[in-house]
Amino acid sequence: MSRGAQVRGIQRERDLANQLREEGWFVLRAAGSHGEADLIALHVGREPRMIEVKSTTRGPFAGFPPADRRHLLESASQAGAQPWLVWWPKRSKPQWIPPNEWPAIKS
């Protein structure tokens, strides 16, 4: 990953965290998560969210391989949270992708 792409990814995580905070969510950013969720979002009366943020232009799953998807699904299940992928490429708006739209994970 290039330094520019890494900086853009970090900024996207921060921007998404700020958007959620504006909507009343309490958000924790797990910097350098390497497979865990990038953001943990909590809101009274709402199901917790574990969010992976991707900003690659190659597609939402280019940097989100099956092992990482499986790990997020398992971690979210253990925590009683909703797993989400938010894909936010350059010059675009964030797209929230629920797990039922993720590619199948082969065992």
C-alpha positions in Angstrom: 0.0 0.0 0.0 1.4 3.4 -0.9 1.8 6.1 1.7 -0.8 8.2 0.0 -3.4 5.4 0.1 -2.6 4.7 3.7 -3.0 8.4 4.6 -6.3 8.5 2.6 -7.5 5.3 4.5 -6.8 6.8 7.9 -8.5 10.1 6.9 -11.6 8.1 5.7 -11.8 6.3 9.1 -11.6 9.7 10.9 -14.2 11.3 8.6 -16.6 8.4 9.0 -16.1 8.4 12.8 -16.9 12.2 12.8 -20.0 11.6 10.7 -21.3 8.9 13.1 -20.5 11.2 16.1 -22.6 13.9 14.5 -25.5 11.4 14.3 -25.1 10.8 18.1 -22.9 7.7 18.0 -20.0 7.1 20.5 -17.1 6.0 18.2 -13.8 4.4 19.0 -11.2 4.1 16.3 -8.9 1.1 16.5 -5.9 2.5 14.7 -3.7 -0.2 13.1 -6.3 -2.9 13.7 -4.9 -5.3 11.0 -8.0 -7.5 10.6 -10.1 -6.2 13.5 -12.7 -3.5 13.0 -11.4 0.0 12.3 -14.3 1.6 14.2 -16.5 0.5 17.0 -19.8 2.5 17.2 -22.2 2.6 20.1 -25.6 4.4 20.4 -28.3 4.1 23.0 -31.2 2.0 21.6 -29.2 0.8 18.6 -27.2 -2.3 17.9 -23.5 -1.8 18.2 -21.5 -1.7 15.0 -18.0 -3.0 14.2 -17.0 -1.3 11.0 -14.2 -2.0 8.5 -13.4 1.1 6.3 -11.8 0.6 2.9 -10.8 3.4 0.5 -9.2 1.4 -2.4 -10.3 2.2 -5.9 -9.9 -1.5 -6.9 -13.2 -2.4 -5.3 -14.5 -2.9 -1.8 -13.1 -6.4 -1.2 -9.6 -5.8 -2.8 -8.1 -5.1 0.7 -10.7 -7.1 2.7 -9.8 -10.8 2.1 -11.8 -13.8 3.3 -9.8 -14.3 6.5 -10.4 -10.7 7.5 -14.1 -10.9 6.6 -14.4 -14.1 8.7 -12.6 -12.5 11.6 -14.9 -9.5 11.6 -18.0 -11.7 11.4 -16.7 -13.8 14.3 -15.7 -10.8 16.4 -19.0 -9.0 15.8 -21.0 -12.1 16.7 -19.0 -12.5 19.9 -19.6 -8.8 20.8 -23.3 -8.8 19.8 -22.5 -6.2 17.2 -23.4 -5.7 13.5 -20.4 -6.1 11.2 -20.2 -3.6 8.4 -17.9 -2.8 5.5 -17.8 0.9 4.5 -16.2 1.4 1.1 -15.3 5.0 0.4 -13.0 5.3 -2.6 -11.5 8.6 -3.8 -14.1 11.1 -5.2 -17.0 9.1 -4.0 -19.5 8.8 -1.2 -19.3 6.1 1.5 -21.1 2.9 0.7 -22.3 0.8 3.6 -22.1 -2.9 2.6 -23.8 -5.4 5.0 -22.4 -8.9 5.4 -25.1 -10.5 3.3 -23.6 -8.6 0.3 -20.0 -9.8 0.9 -18.5 -12.6 -1.2 -19.0 -16.0 0.2 -16.2 -17.3 2.5 -15.1 -20.8 1.5 -14.2 -23.1 4.4 
